[in-house]
């Protein structure tokens, strides 16, 4: 049960067109209620604050809530390994990156044990995958007659039709 001085106060709606006086404004009432706290209540608040300060940092709890599997982001892995974040992204495949989602900008997560094991293993120079061979263009068969692209007699006619279309 709440002490009477901590019970929430109900605000009465002001009549239309009526302004509240500064003394009855909700913020003023709250500050007056805080000023009237009993010493026992202040002691309880102080104990609770001390308990909260002894708990682990909220950042750690927040990270555990978002990533229960213990996977690290590229920034966190970079800090653990002492390298830059861009180096982690460049070597993501080698470090055993786990892709979350699809597409070119999918999120990457890393397992610290897998990444450190990959760094300790002897590295073999990786060669880029071979490109597919380009298709060779076949030369045109001279026996097949080609259509003229711009025959000399039609050059002026083509220019006039283009000019008419642009109007």
Residue pairs with C-beta under 8 A, 6 or more apart in sequence:
3 38
3 41
5 33
5 36
5 37
5 38
5 41
6 33
6 41
9 29
9 33
11 26
14 20
22 28
55 61
67 109
69 109
70 111
70 112
71 98
71 109
71 110
71 111
72 80
72 109
72 110
72 111
72 112
72 115
73 108
73 109
73 110
74 85
74 88
74 89
74 92
74 108
74 110
75 85
77 88
77 95
77 110
77 112
77 115
78 84
78 85
78 87
78 88
80 112
81 88
81 115
81 116
81 119
88 95
88 110
89 108
92 108
92 110
94 118
94 123
94 126
95 110
95 114
95 115
95 118
95 119
96 110
96 111
96 114
96 115
96 118
97 108
97 109
97 110
98 108
98 109
98 110
98 111
99 106
99 107
99 108
100 106
100 107
100 108
100 109
101 107
140 146
150 158
